[in-house]
Amino acid sequence: MNILSIYIGYVMDLIIGDPYSFPHPVRYIGKLIRTTENKIRKIAKTDKNLKIGGFVLWFVTVGITYLVTYLTVKLSSFVPGGFLIANSILIYTTLATKCLKDEAVKIYKVLKSKDIEKSRIQLSYIVGRDTTSLDEGEIIRATVETVAENTVDGIIAPMFYAFIGGAPLAMAYKAINTLDSTVGYKNEKYMNLGFASAKIDDIANYIPARISVLLMTIGSLILGYDYKSCFKISIRDRKNHKSPNCAYPEGAVAGALGVQLGGTNIYFGKEVHKPTIGDKIRKIEIEDIVRTNKIMYATSITSILIFTALFIVL
C-alpha cells in the first residue's frame, strides 16, 4: 500500500505540481517555525542559549510535523481506502518535480524575451543569493545549480524517506529541509539559532546526495548526455562546495552538460567565494536550463524505479 501511495503521489506531483491556492503543508511548517522562533528569541538572549534554542526549534518543528502526519495517516486507515488516499496526498506534497520545472521554465522564458531585469526578479524567488546585478550567464548558472541541488532536496530525498517510513518520515524530512532554508544561514541573525537546523539537514541529505550520483548518471545515460563525465565530475568535485552535499548533484549536471558551475556569489550583501564545479568545455547557455530539467525528470523516474526494486528485494 505504501509503494502504491508513493506512485500515486509521484504521478500527482507530475500532473498537478504545487498550485499557489493549494494549502501546502510547508506553509504551515513555515508558520510553526516562525511562531516557535519568536517564542525562543523572547527567552534566549545569549549565543549559547540561542544555540540550545535552535535544537528546541528543531525538535518542536520536526516532532509536531511527524506526529500530525502520523496521526492523520493512522486515523484515516479506519475509513475504507482512507490510508491510501491520505498517504498518497501527503507524499505528493513532499515532492517538487513539476514545481522545480515550472520555476525554471519561467526564468527560461523571460530570458528568451531578453528581459534581464525581470529574469533577475524571477530568479530571486528560488535562490538565496543576491540577483540584482547578475548577467544572463550568471542567471542561467544559478538556475541550473538550483534545479540540480533541488533534485536531491525536492525529489530524491523525500522519495527515499517515503519508501523507508511512508508519509510521516517523508514529511519529517520536509520539515528538516524547510528549517534549513528558513533559519539555516551563517549570518549574524541565524548563526546560533540555525546551527542545529543546518547541521541536521546536512545529515538528512547525506545518503540521498551521494546516491544522486548514480541516479543522475543513469538519467544522463537515458537522455544521451555525457554520463561518464556526469559520474566523474560529481566524484572529483564533490568537495568544491561549502555544503557537504550540494556538489554531488551540481557536479553530476555540470559533467553531463560539459559546463562549469560554482564560483563567487553574493549572499545577504557579502561575497561568498566558492570553488568551481565541472570543466568549462563550453560556455553555459540558455538551453542548459531545459537540459537540466530533463535530467531532473529522468532522475526522478530512475529514482522511483530503483527504490522500488530495492524495497522489494530488501
KETOR-193896 format. One record per atom (N, C-alpha, C): x, y, z. Coordinates in steps of 0.05 Angstrom, whole numbers, padded with zeros to 5 digits, always signed. Each point is the difference from the previous one (the first is absolute). Layout:
N
XYZ
...
***
This chain:
314
+00017-00024+00000
-00017+00024+00000
+00017+00025+00000
+00023-00001+00015
+00017+00024+00001
+00013+00005-00027
+00009-00021-00014
+00012+00003-00026
-00021+00012-00020
-00024-00010+00002
-00021+00010-00018
-00005+00030+00006
+00001+00007+00026
-00004+00028+00008
+00022+00017-00012
+00025-00010+00000
+00022+00016-00010
-00003+00004-00030
-00009-00020-00015
-00004+00003-00028
-00023+00019-00006
-00022-00002+00015
-00022+00019-00004
+00009+00028+00006
+00015+00004+00023
+00010+00026+00007
+00019+00011-00021
+00017-00017-00011
+00019+00008-00021
-00015+00010-00025
-00020-00016-00009
-00015+00008-00024
-00016+00026+00006
-00011+00002+00023
-00014+00025+00007
+00018+00024-00001
+00025-00003+00009
+00019+00022-00001
+00007+00007-00028
+00003-00020-00018
+00007+00005-00028
-00023+00015-00014
-00025-00007+00008
-00023+00012-00014
-00008+00027+00013
-00002+00000+00026
-00011+00024+00014
+00021+00020+00008
+00023-00010+00010
+00020+00018+00011
-00009+00012+00026
+00008+00025+00004
-00008+00015+00024
-00016+00025-00006
-00026-00003-00005
-00016+00024-00006
+00002+00020+00023
+00001+00026-00007
+00003+00021+00021
-00024+00000+00019
-00023-00008-00009
-00024+00000+00017
-00002-00024+00019
+00017-00020-00005
-00001-00025+00016
+00012+00005+00028
-00014-00009+00020
+00010+00004+00028
+00023-00019+00006
+00023+00006-00011
+00023-00018+00002
+00010-00002+00029
+00006-00025+00009
+00010-00003+00027
+00025+00016+00007
+00017+00005-00020
+00024+00016+00005
-00007+00028+00010
-00022+00011-00008
-00009+00026+00010
-00004-00001+00030
-00013-00021+00008
-00006-00003+00029
+00025-00006+00016
+00018-00016-00012
+00025-00005+00013
+00016+00026+00003
-00001+00017-00021
+00013+00026+00002
-00011+00018+00022
-00027-00001+00003
-00013+00016+00021
+00008-00010+00027
+00002-00027+00003
+00008-00012+00025
+00028+00008+00007
+00018+00001-00020
+00027+00008+00004
+00002+00029+00011
-00015+00017-00014
+00001+00029+00008
-00011+00004+00027
-00022-00013+00006
-00013+00003+00027
+00019-00010+00022
+00011-00023-00005
+00019-00012+00020
+00025+00017+00003
+00010+00010-00023
+00024+00017+00001
-00005+00025+00017
-00022+00013-00005
-00007+00024+00015
-00001-00005+00030
-00011-00023+00008
-00002-00006+00029
+00027-00006+00011
+00017-00013-00015
+00027-00006+00009
+00016+00025+00003
-00002+00019-00018
+00016+00024+00001
-00009+00018+00023
-00024-00003+00010
-00008+00015+00023
+00013-00010+00026
+00008-00025-00001
+00013-00012+00024
+00030-00001-00003
+00010-00009-00023
+00029-00003-00004
+00013+00026-00009
+00018+00010+00016
+00013+00025-00007
+00030-00002-00005
+00013-00022+00009
+00028-00004-00005
+00005-00019-00023
+00024+00000-00011
+00006-00018-00022
-00004-00029+00007
+00008-00007+00024
-00002-00028+00009
-00029-00008+00002
-00017+00018+00012
-00028-00007+00003
-00014-00001-00027
+00009+00017-00019
-00012-00001-00027
+00007-00026-00014
+00024-00009+00004
+00007-00026-00012
-00016-00023+00012
-00004+00001+00026
-00017-00020+00013
-00029+00003-00010
-00008+00025-00002
-00027+00005-00011
-00004-00010-00028
+00022-00001-00015
-00001-00010-00027
-00007-00030-00001
+00011-00015+00020
-00007-00028+00002
-00029-00004+00008
-00009+00018+00018
-00028-00001+00008
-00018+00006-00024
+00007+00020-00016
-00015+00006-00024
-00001-00024-00018
+00022-00013-00003
+00001-00024-00018
-00019-00022+00011
+00002-00006+00025
-00016-00022+00012
-00030+00007-00001
-00007+00024+00005
-00028+00008+00000
-00011-00002-00029
+00015+00011-00019
-00010+00000-00028
-00002-00028-00012
+00022-00015+00002
+00000-00026-00012
-00018-00019+00016
+00000+00002+00026
-00017-00017+00017
-00029+00003-00006
-00009+00025+00000
-00029+00006-00006
-00007-00008-00028
+00017+00005-00019
-00005-00007-00028
-00003-00030-00003
+00018-00015+00012
-00002-00030-00001
-00025-00010+00013
-00006+00011+00025
-00022-00010+00015
-00027+00006-00014
-00003+00024-00010
-00025+00007-00014
-00003-00017-00025
+00021-00004-00015
-00002-00017-00024
-00006-00029+00007
+00013-00010+00021
-00005-00028+00008
-00029-00004+00009
-00010+00019+00016
-00028-00003+00010
-00020+00003-00023
+00006+00017-00019
-00017+00003-00024
-00002-00026-00015
+00023-00012-00005
+00001-00025-00015
-00013-00022+00016
+00006-00001+00026
-00011-00021+00017
-00030+00001+00003
-00010+00024+00005
-00029+00003+00003
-00015-00005-00026
+00013+00007-00023
-00013-00004-00026
-00003-00029-00007
+00017-00017+00013
-00001-00029-00006
-00026-00013+00010
-00014+00014+00018
-00025-00012+00010
-00023+00003-00020
+00005+00016-00021
-00020+00003-00022
+00010-00016-00024
-00018-00015-00013
+00008-00016-00023
+00014+00018-00021
+00024-00008-00007
+00015+00015-00020
+00013+00026+00011
-00005+00005+00025
+00009+00025+00012
+00030+00002+00001
+00013-00022+00008
+00030+00000+00002
+00013+00007-00027
-00010-00014-00021
+00011+00005-00027
-00003+00029-00009
-00023+00011+00005
-00005+00028-00008
+00017+00019+00016
+00000-00003+00027
+00015+00019+00017
+00030-00003-00005
+00010-00024-00001
+00029-00005-00004
+00009+00011-00027
-00017-00005-00020
+00007+00009-00028
+00001+00031-00001
-00020+00013+00011
-00001+00029-00002
+00023+00013+00016
+00006-00011+00023
+00021+00011+00017
+00027-00004-00014
+00005-00023-00011
+00025-00005-00014
+00002+00018-00025
-00022+00004-00013
+00000+00018-00023
+00010+00028+00007
-00008+00009+00024
+00008+00028+00008
+00029+00002+00008
+00014-00023+00003
+00028+00001+00007
+00018+00001-00025
-00012-00006-00023
+00015+00000-00025
-00003+00026-00016
+00020+00006-00016
+00000+00027-00013
+00011-00001-00028
-00005-00021-00015
+00010-00003-00027
-00012+00022-00018
-00026+00001-00002
-00013+00019-00018
+00005+00028+00009
+00000+00005+00026
+00004+00027+00010
+00027+00010-00008
+00021-00016+00003
+00027+00008-00007
+00002+00006-00030
-00012-00018-00016
+00000+00004-00029
-00014+00025-00008
-00024+00006+00012
-00015+00023-00006
+00015+00026+00006
+00013+00001+00024
+00015+00024+00008
+00024+00004-00019
+00013-00021-00008
+00023+00002-00018
-00010+00010-00028
-00022-00011-00009
-00011+00008-00026
-00008+00029+00000
-00011+00010+00022
-00007+00029+00002
+00025+00017-00005
+00022-00007+00012
+00025+00015-00004
+00010-00003-00029
-00002-00024-00010
+00008-00006-00028
-00016+00018-00020
-00026+00001+00004
-00017+00016-00018
+00006+00030+00001
+00005+00010+00025
+00006+00028+00003
+00027+00006-00013
+00019-00017+00004
+00027+00003-00013
-00003+00000-00030
-00017-00017-00011
-00004-00001-00029
-00011+00026-00010
-00016+00014+00017
-00012+00025-00008
+00020+00024+00003
+00024-00006+00010
+00022+00019+00004
-00006+00021+00022
-00019-00007+00018
-00005+00018+00022
+00017-00008+00024
+00024+00010+00001
+00020-00008+00020
-00009+00008+00028
-00013+00023+00003
-00009+00009+00026
-00021-00018+00012
-00020-00007-00017
-00021-00018+00009
+00010-00028+00007
+00020-00009-00016
+00011-00026+00005
+00015-00001+00027
+00013+00023+00007
+00013+00002+00027
-00021-00003+00022
-00022+00014-00004
-00022-00001+00020
-00011-00029+00002
-00004-00012-00023
-00011-00027+00000
+00019-00020+00014
+00026+00004-00005
+00019-00017+00013
+00001+00003+00030
-00004+00025+00009
+00001+00006+00029
-00020-00016+00016
-00022-00010-00013
-00020-00015+00014
+00009-00028+00008
+00022-00010-00013
+00008-00027+00005
+00028-00003+00010
+00015+00022+00003
+00028-00002+00010
+00003+00019+00023
+00021-00005+00016
+00006+00017+00023
+00020+00022-00006
+00013-00002-00023
+00021+00020-00007
-00012+00026-00010
+00016+00021-00001
-00007+00025-00011
-00001-00001-00030
-00023+00006-00012
-00003-00002-00030
+00000+00026-00014
+00003+00022+00014
-00005+00027-00011
+00020+00008-00022
+00024-00012+00000
+00020+00009-00020
+00009-00024-00017
-00014-00022+00000
+00009-00023-00015
-00004+00004-00030
+00019-00009-00016
-00004+00001-00029
-00013-00026-00010
-00005-00002-00025
-00015-00023-00011
+00013-00027+00007
+00026-00001-00004
+00015-00025+00006
-00002-00008+00029
+00001+00020+00018
-00001-00006+00029
-00028-00008+00008
-00021+00011-00013
-00027-00008+00005
-00005-00029-00008
+00011-00007-00024
-00003-00027-00010
+00014-00019+00019
+00025+00007+00008
+00015-00017+00019
-00015-00004+00026
-00011+00021+00011
-00014-00002+00025
-00025-00017-00002
-00014+00001-00023
-00023-00016-00004
+00007-00030-00002
+00021-00005-00016
+00009-00028-00003
+00009-00011+00027
+00015+00015+00016
+00009-00009+00026
-00023-00006+00018
-00020+00018+00000
-00023-00004+00017
-00016-00024-00006
-00005-00005-00026
-00015-00024-00009
+00016-00025+00007
+00026+00001-00004
+00017-00023+00006
+00000-00006+00029
+00004+00020+00017
+00001-00004+00029
-00027-00010+00010
-00022+00012-00010
-00026-00007+00010
-00011-00026-00012
+00014-00011-00019
-00007-00027-00008
+00004-00020+00023
+00019+00006+00017
+00003-00016+00025
-00020+00009+00020
-00001+00026+00007
-00018+00009+00022
-00029-00004-00006
-00008+00004-00026
-00028+00000-00007
-00011-00026-00012
+00018-00019-00006
-00009-00025-00012
+00013-00025+00012
+00026-00002-00003
+00014-00025+00009
-00003-00004+00030
+00005+00020+00016
+00000-00003+00029
-00029-00006+00011
-00020+00016-00007
-00027-00007+00011
-00010-00027-00010
+00007-00007-00025
-00008-00026-00010
+00015-00022+00015
+00025+00004+00005
+00017-00019+00016
-00013-00005+00027
-00007+00021+00014
-00012-00003+00027
-00028-00010-00001
-00015+00005-00022
-00027-00010-00003
+00001-00031-00002
+00019-00010-00014
+00003-00029-00003
+00007-00013+00027
+00015+00014+00016
+00008-00011+00026
-00022+00002+00021
-00013+00024+00001
-00019+00004+00022
-00026+00013-00008
-00008-00002-00026
-00025+00011-00009
-00002+00031+00003
-00024+00010-00001
-00005+00028+00001
+00011+00014+00026
-00002-00013+00023
+00010+00014+00025
+00030+00006-00002
+00016-00019-00010
+00029+00005-00001
+00007+00019-00023
-00014-00002-00022
+00004+00018-00023
-00006+00029+00008
-00022+00003+00016
-00008+00026+00009
+00019+00011+00021
+00011-00018+00017
+00020+00008+00019
+00025+00011-00014
+00007-00014-00022
+00023+00010-00016
-00006+00027-00011
-00025+00004-00009
-00008+00026-00011
+00003+00022+00021
-00007-00007+00024
+00003+00020+00022
+00029+00006+00005
+00017-00020-00001
+00029+00004+00004
+00011+00018-00022
-00009-00005-00025
+00010+00016-00022
-00011+00029+00001
-00025+00003+00009
-00012+00026+00003
+00014+00016+00022
+00007-00013+00021
+00015+00013+00022
+00027+00011-00011
+00013-00017-00016
+00026+00009-00010
-00003+00024-00019
-00020+00000-00017
-00004+00022-00018
-00011+00025+00013
-00011-00003+00025
-00011+00022+00014
+00019+00013+00020
+00014-00017+00015
+00018+00011+00021
+00029-00010-00002
+00005-00018-00019
+00027-00012-00002
+00021+00017-00014
+00002+00025+00007
+00019+00019-00013
+00023+00007+00018
+00023+00004-00011
+00024+00007+00016
+00003+00030+00000
-00021+00014+00008
+00002+00029+00003
-00005+00007+00029
+00002+00025+00007
-00001+00009+00028
-00026-00008+00013
-00022+00001-00015
-00026-00006+00012
-00004-00030+00007
+00011-00017-00018
-00006-00029+00003
+00024-00017+00006
+00023+00012+00004
+00025-00016+00005
-00004-00020+00022
-00013+00008+00022
-00004-00017+00023
-00027-00014-00001
-00022+00015-00004
-00026-00013+00000
-00003-00020-00023
+00013+00005-00022
-00003-00018-00023
+00021-00022-00002
+00018-00001+00020
+00022-00020+00000
-00011-00029-00002
-00018-00007+00017
-00011-00027+00001
-00014-00007-00026
-00016+00018-00010
-00015-00005-00025
+00018-00004-00023
+00021+00016-00003
+00019-00003-00022
+00015-00027+00001
+00010-00007+00024
+00016-00024+00003
-00017-00025-00004
-00025+00000+00011
-00017-00024-00003
-00010-00003-00028
-00004+00022-00014
-00007-00002-00029
+00023-00013-00016
+00024+00007+00007
+00023-00013-00013
+00000-00030+00005
-00007-00008+00024
-00001-00029+00007
-00022-00014-00015
-00023+00013-00001
-00024-00011-00013
+00005-00004-00030
+00016+00018-00012
+00005-00002-00029
+00025-00015-00007
+00014-00010+00020
+00026-00013-00005
-00003-00024-00020
-00018-00018+00006
-00004-00024-00017
-00013+00008-00027
-00023+00015+00001
-00012+00008-00026
+00019+00014-00019
+00017+00018+00011
+00018+00015-00018
+00020-00019-00013
+00009-00020+00014
+00020-00018-00011
-00012-00020-00020
-00024-00009+00006
-00012-00018-00020
-00010+00015-00024
-00002+00026+00002
-00008+00017-00023
+00020-00003-00023
+00026-00006+00007
+00020-00003-00020
-00007-00023-00019
-00008-00023+00011
-00007-00023-00016
-00026+00006-00015
-00020+00011+00014
-00026+00005-00012
+00001+00021-00023
+00016+00021+00004
+00003+00020-00021
+00017-00010-00023
+00018-00017+00006
+00017-00013-00022
-00018-00017-00018
-00017-00016+00013
-00019-00016-00016
-00019+00018-00016
-00009+00021+00013
-00018+00019-00014
+00014+00012-00024
+00025+00008+00003
+00015+00012-00022
+00005-00020-00022
+00005-00025+00007
+00003-00021-00020
-00025-00004-00017
-00023+00000+00014
-00026-00002-00014
-00004+00023-00020
+00008+00024+00008
-00003+00024-00017
+00021+00003-00021
+00021-00017+00001
+00021+00003-00020
+00020+00021+00006
+00001+00009+00025
+00020+00020+00009
+00026-00014+00008
+00019+00015+00007
+00026-00011+00007
-00001-00013+00028
-00009-00024+00001
-00004-00014+00026
+00026-00007+00014
+00021-00004-00016
+00026-00006+00012
+00011+00024+00015
-00002+00023-00012
+00009+00025+00014
-00019+00007+00022
-00025-00007-00003
-00020+00005+00022
+00010-00014+00025
+00008-00025-00002
+00010-00014+00024
+00027+00010+00008
+00018+00004-00019
+00028+00007+00007
+00001+00027+00014
-00013+00021-00012
+00001+00027+00012
-00013+00001+00027
-00022-00015+00003
-00014+00000+00025
+00017-00011+00023
+00016-00020-00006
+00018-00011+00020
+00025+00018+00003
+00011+00009-00022
+00024+00016+00001
-00004+00026+00015
-00022+00014-00005
-00005+00026+00011
-00019+00000+00024
-00003-00023+00013
-00020-00003+00021
+00005+00018+00024
+00025+00009+00004
+00007+00017+00022
+00001+00030-00007
-00007+00007-00025
+00002+00027-00009
-00025+00016+00006
-00009-00001+00025
-00024+00015+00008
+00001+00002+00031
-00011+00022+00010
-00002+00004+00029
-00018-00021+00013
-00019-00010-00015
-00017-00022+00010
+00013-00027-00006
-00002-00019+00019
+00012-00026-00005
-00016-00017-00020
-00023+00010-00009
-00017-00015-00017
-00005+00011-00028
-00001+00027-00002
-00009+00013-00025
+00017-00006-00024
+00026-00004+00004
+00018-00003-00023
-00005-00026-00015
-00013-00019+00013
-00005-00026-00014
-00020+00004-00023
-00024+00010+00005
-00018+00004-00023
+00009+00022-00019
+00012+00021+00011
+00010+00022-00018
+00022-00010-00018
+00018-00017+00011
+00021-00011-00015
-00010-00020-00021
-00021-00014+00007
-00012-00019-00019
-00011+00015-00025
-00015+00021+00005
-00011+00016-00022
+00022+00014-00016
+00020+00011+00014
+00022+00014-00014
+00014-00020-00018
+00005-00024+00009
+00014-00020-00016
-00017-00009-00023
-00026-00005+00005
-00018-00009-00022
-00003+00020-00022
+00001+00026+00007
-00004+00021-00020
+00026+00012-00010
+00023-00006+00013
+00025+00011-00009
+00003+00030+00005
-00011+00009+00023
+00002+00028+00008
+00012+00002+00028
+00006+00025+00007
+00012+00005+00026
-00020+00015+00018
-00003-00010+00024
-00018+00013+00020
+00017+00010+00023
-00013+00012+00020
+00014+00010+00024
+00012+00027-00005
+00019+00007+00017
+00012+00027-00002
-00011+00019+00021
+00007+00026-00003
-00008+00020+00019
-00029+00008-00002
-00014+00002+00023
-00027+00009+00001
-00003+00020+00023
-00021+00016+00000
-00005+00019+00021
-00024-00009+00016
+00004-00004+00026
-00022-00008+00019
-00002+00021+00022
-00024+00013+00002
-00005+00019+00021
+00021+00022+00000
+00008+00009-00024
+00019+00023-00002
+00029-00008+00003
+00006-00026+00003
+00028-00008+00004
+00008-00019-00023
+00024+00004-00010
+00011-00017-00021
+00008-00027+00012
-00010-00021-00012
+00008-00027+00009
+00015-00014-00023
+00026-00004+00005
+00017-00012-00020
-00002-00031+00002
-00008-00012-00022
-00002-00029-00001
+00016-00011-00023
+00012-00024+00003
+00014-00012-00022
-00019-00006-00023
+00011-00003-00023
-00017-00007-00023
-00004-00030-00001
-00022-00008-00013
-00008-00028-00002
-00002-00007-00030
+00014-00020-00009
-00001-00007-00028
+00021+00013-00017
+00003-00009-00025
+00019+00011-00019
-00015+00018-00020
+00012+00022-00007
-00013+00019-00018
+00006-00009-00029
-00012-00022-00008
+00003-00011-00027
-00013+00019-00020
-00022+00012+00009
-00014+00020-00016
-00013+00021+00018
-00008+00022-00011
-00013+00021+00016
-00029-00009+00006
-00008+00005+00024
-00028-00006+00007
-00019+00016-00016
-00022-00012-00008
-00020+00014-00017
-00028-00004+00010
-00018+00015-00010
-00028+00000+00010
-00013-00027-00002
+00006-00016-00021
-00012-00026-00004
+00009-00020+00022
+00021+00007+00015
+00009-00018+00022
-00021-00001+00022
-00017+00020+00002
-00022+00000+00019
-00019-00023-00007
-00007-00002-00026
-00018-00021-00009
+00013-00027+00003
+00026-00002-00006
+00015-00025+00003
+00001-00009+00029
+00003+00019+00018
+00001-00008+00029
-00027-00009+00009
-00021+00012-00010
-00027-00010+00006
-00004-00029-00009
+00011-00006-00024
-00003-00027-00010
+00015-00020+00017
+00024+00008+00009
+00016-00017+00018
-00016-00005+00026
-00013+00022+00010
-00015-00003+00025
-00023-00020-00004
-00015+00002-00022
-00022-00018-00005
+00010-00029-00004
+00021-00003-00015
+00011-00027-00004
+00010-00012+00026
+00011+00017+00017
+00010-00009+00026
-00023-00008+00018
-00022+00015-00001
-00023-00007+00017
-00012-00027-00008
-00001-00005-00025
-00011-00026-00009
+00019-00023+00008
+00026+00005-00004
+00020-00020+00008
-00001-00005+00030
-00004+00021+00015
-00001-00003+00030
-00023-00018+00009
-00024+00006-00010
-00023-00015+00009
+00002-00030-00008
+00011-00005-00024
+00003-00028-00009
+00021-00015+00016
+00023+00013+00005
+00021-00013+00015
-00007-00004+00029
-00013+00021+00012
-00009-00003+00028
-00021-00022+00003
-00017-00003-00020
-00020-00021+00000
+00014-00028+00000
+00019-00003-00018
+00015-00025-00003
+00014-00007+00026
+00013+00020+00012
+00014-00005+00026
-00019-00006+00022
-00023+00013+00000
-00020-00005+00021
-00010-00029-00002
-00005-00009-00024
-00010-00027-00004
+00021-00021+00008
+00025+00005-00009
+00022-00019+00005
+00007-00001+00030
+00002+00024+00012
+00008+00001+00028
-00023-00004+00019
***
